[in-house]
Amino acid sequence: MFIDQVHICVKSGDGGAGCMSFRREAYVPKGGPDGGDGGKGGDVVLEANKQLSSLVDYRFKHHFKAQRGRHGKGSRMHGATGEDVVIKVPLGTTVRYYDEETRQAGKLIVDLTYDGQRHVVAQGGVGGLGNTHFVTSTRRAPAFAELGEPTESFWLELEMKLMADAALVGLPSVGKSSLIARISAARPKIADYPFTTLVPNLGMVRSGDLSFVVADVPGLIEGAAEGKGLGHQFLRHIERSALILHVLDASGGFEDRDIIEDYQTINRELELYDAELAQRPRIIVVNKIDAPGAAERLEAITEYLTAEALAAVGGNEFSNDYQKPPIFAVSAVTGEGIPQMVAATAKRVHELRTEAEYLAETSRAEKSAFDKIWQHKSKKEVEEFTVQNLGGGVFKVSGKLVERMVIQTEWDNEEAVDHLQRRLDKLGVEKALAKAGARSGDEIRITNRAFAFESLYCESSPDPEEEENENE
């Protein structure tokens, strides 16, 4: 079964809680704190695998949850890290956030294009610190530890786009399936009625020392870009192809269609779907050349393509920009012209593939260097936060580190709450709130917690900036 789009729900593992413990051994009085840290929660990882050809594995299985981190223990025993969940997907899978309520796909997260490529789509929660980390010169026996960081589930849209070198494109019943069956080992369903092909087919083609993968997608009709017919469901699979094999019917079909109009219809649909597709390198394949009247139609399309190419360069056929797409007259039934068409396609694919690989390696090297820079993100960026005045004496504080501090605090433990207040003060949250206009008794909201504001930096106290300037 061919499935090229699915929605899955993922949740990384929660972080394990730190341990509040004191060393208790015979002949060791006042052994001191020895609580271990909680383990990090497991990640949810997507991995591209060239052995897969469809997303059918996720048609019925939609929920994936990584293992939570283990809690810390006494004797400085740290909790184990939760086991990751690795979701294997075919090459060419794009991943986007998905809103289950509106059923709309959102921001692109990653595009998995080469074998073994991995991306963490959900980071595991950070483990809480044990009470050994909170010993100070004045606090010798901290009776609290951090909770683990919880994580939330969310939905993703996985969309697979075939990784073919060349795509057979054309109206229904022009002979695309017959061509792929003739040039490769693929055996699609072939019949003399429209929309015989209901799913894309892939075939491996060899020509001398060269080889390439060709895709046969369902036939396109006018209005396909807006959703008409069957082909619109598979236009996404053409996007990956480096080369388009535009197949035309030299027999005119049962309706005695105009070959030039057929050519224009397909070009128009490709351009409406993605303007870049109209500029994609292509080879024109005029099929059924053995049919009556085929010679006249071949001559007509050849003259049209020549005039079109000349018009693009202002009629100067000696211009360096003058490019007429190669035209091959073939017959999928008799095999006429097939070897020449396959050889030309293999050569062109090889040229495009070599160029693409060079660009990909350059891009990958640049991305690797970029990732290393971001891995060393400054402490200042992590500690950044914002204060928003919601009106009515209510203020909201947002920031990655601030929110994590609140989430990992054990609110039933007064000592832990006091420690949080000191940390927020040290980070500059209280000064920022006072500067934003907060006064004692105002409501402060951080994540899902709300508490009354009590600070030394408000009301009769001097302005925080003035106090800093005086200290300087």
Secondary structure, 3 states (H helix, E strand, C coil): CCCCEEEEEEECCCCCCCCCCECCECCECCCCECCCCCCCCCCEEEEECCCCCCCHHHCCCCEEECCCCCCCECCCECCCCCCCEEEEECCCEEEEEEECCCCEEEEEEEEECCCCCEEEEECCCCCCCCHHHHCCCCCCCCCCCCCCCCCCCEEEEEEECCCCCEEEECCCCCCHHHHHHHHCCCCCCCCCCCCCCCCCEEEEEEECCEEEEEEECCCCCCCHHHCCCCHHHHHHHHCCCCEEEEEEECCCCCCCCCHHHHHHHHHHHHHHHCHHHHHCCEEEEEECCCCCCHHHHHHHHHHHHHHHHHHHCCCCCCCCCCCCCCEEECCCCCCCCHHHHHHHHHHHHHHHHHHHHHHHHHHHHHHHHHHHHHHCCCHHHHHCCEEEEEECCEEEEECHHHHHHHHCCCCCCHHHHHHHHHHHHHHCHHHHHHHCCCCCCCEEEECCEEEECCCCCCCCCCCHHHHHHHHC
